[in-house]
Amino acid sequence: MRHHRGWCVAGDVDMFAVHERFNDKGEPMESQVFVAASYSPDATDYIAADEPEDDHDAWADYCFEASKVSRERILECVLSSLDTDESPLYALIDSCLKDPQEPGRARESITVLTSLGQAILNRVAASVDDQVNLRLAGRAA
């Protein structure tokens, strides 16, 4: 038996061919195929129902009501919260007024932009939460 594939001749046992079909435990390699779909939840589990279900939980109610909140209402709430003295935009505006940027080539550090993005995300999440809680309170009354 030769150790290099190119040297195998008729009648020789190709030791590499055996290792291609079986793993070190002797199992066929086909048994090791990973199919992600068999371990993933069904995509329809994430779609909110059109109507609240009878066997619901609090999170399902919350998600259902969140899907009914108006985007324009959330935008209105977020923009009004950004028009306050504590707004993270004011620091950015003040910085641009103090050190103007070339039009079309504005630059800022990633840290400042990340903190601004996080502040806006927090306001969006809080606005959604407020609107959903108002809808849930109205439904309970």
C-alpha positions in Angstrom: 0.0 0.0 0.0 1.4 3.4 -1.0 0.6 6.5 1.0 0.0 9.0 -1.8 -3.1 8.9 -3.8 -1.3 9.4 -7.1 0.5 6.1 -6.5 -2.5 3.9 -6.1 -2.8 1.3 -8.8 -5.5 -1.3 -9.5 -5.9 -3.7 -6.6 -4.3 -1.3 -4.0 -6.5 -0.2 -1.1 -6.9 3.6 -1.2 -6.6 4.5 2.5 -7.8 8.0 1.8 -11.0 6.8 0.3 -12.0 5.1 3.5 -11.4 8.3 5.5 -13.5 10.3 3.0 -16.6 8.2 3.7 -16.3 7.8 7.5 -15.3 10.0 10.4 -13.0 9.0 13.2 -15.9 7.3 15.1 -16.7 5.1 12.1 -20.0 7.0 11.3 -20.8 7.8 7.7 -19.9 11.4 6.9 -23.5 12.0 5.6 -24.7 11.7 9.2 -22.8 14.9 10.1 -24.7 17.2 7.7 -26.1 20.1 9.6 -29.5 21.4 8.4 -30.2 24.7 10.0 -33.9 24.6 9.3 -34.4 21.6 11.6 -33.1 23.7 14.5 -34.7 27.0 13.7 -38.2 28.1 14.9 -40.9 28.4 12.3 -40.9 31.9 10.8 -44.7 32.2 11.3 -44.0 32.2 15.1 -42.8 35.8 14.8 -45.8 37.2 12.9 -48.3 38.9 15.1 -51.8 37.6 14.8 -54.5 39.9 13.3 -56.6 39.5 16.4 -55.6 38.8 20.0 -55.8 35.1 20.8 -57.7 33.6 23.7 -54.8 31.6 25.1 -52.4 34.6 25.0 -49.7 35.8 27.3 -48.7 39.4 28.2 -45.9 39.5 25.7 -48.2 38.4 22.9 -50.7 41.1 23.9 -47.8 43.7 23.9 -46.6 42.6 20.5 -50.1 42.7 19.1 -50.7 46.2 20.3 -47.3 47.4 19.1 -48.1 46.2 15.6 -51.1 48.5 15.6 -49.3 51.7 16.8 -48.9 54.4 14.1 -45.4 55.1 12.9 -46.3 58.8 12.6 -47.3 58.9 16.2 -43.9 57.4 17.3 -42.0 59.8 15.1 -44.0 62.7 16.6 -43.1 61.6 20.1 -39.5 61.0 19.3 -39.0 64.3 17.6 -40.7 66.2 20.4 -38.4 64.4 22.9 -35.4 65.5 20.9 -36.6 69.2 21.1 -35.6 69.6 24.7 -32.6 70.9 26.6 -31.4 67.3 27.3 -31.5 66.4 23.6 -28.4 64.5 22.4 -28.8 66.5 19.1 -28.0 69.8 20.8 -24.4 68.8 21.5 -24.0 67.7 17.9 -25.6 70.9 16.6 -23.4 73.1 18.8 -20.3 71.2 17.7 -21.2 71.9 14.0 -21.9 75.5 14.7 -18.6 76.0 16.5 -16.6 74.0 13.9 -18.6 74.0 10.6 -18.2 71.0 8.3 -17.7 71.1 4.6 -21.1 70.5 2.9 -21.5 66.9 1.8 -18.4 65.8 3.8 -19.5 66.1 7.4 -17.4 64.0 9.8 -17.8 63.0 13.5 -16.3 60.3 15.7 -17.9 56.9 15.8 -18.3 57.3 19.6 -20.4 60.4 19.3 -22.5 58.9 16.5 -23.0 55.6 18.4 -24.1 57.5 21.5 -26.5 59.6 19.4 -27.9 56.5 17.7 -28.4 54.8 21.1 -30.1 57.9 22.5 -32.5 58.0 19.6 -33.1 54.2 19.8 -33.9 54.6 23.6 -36.4 57.3 22.8 -38.1 55.3 20.0 -38.3 52.2 22.4 -39.7 54.4 25.2 -42.3 56.0 22.8 -43.4 52.6 21.5 -43.7 51.4 25.1 -45.7 54.4 26.1 -48.1 54.0 23.2 -48.5 50.2 23.7 -49.2 50.7 27.4 -51.8 53.3 26.6 -53.5 50.9 24.2 -53.4 48.1 26.7 -54.9 50.3 29.4 -57.6 51.4 27.1 -58.4 47.8 26.1 -58.5 46.7 29.8 -60.9 49.6 30.7 
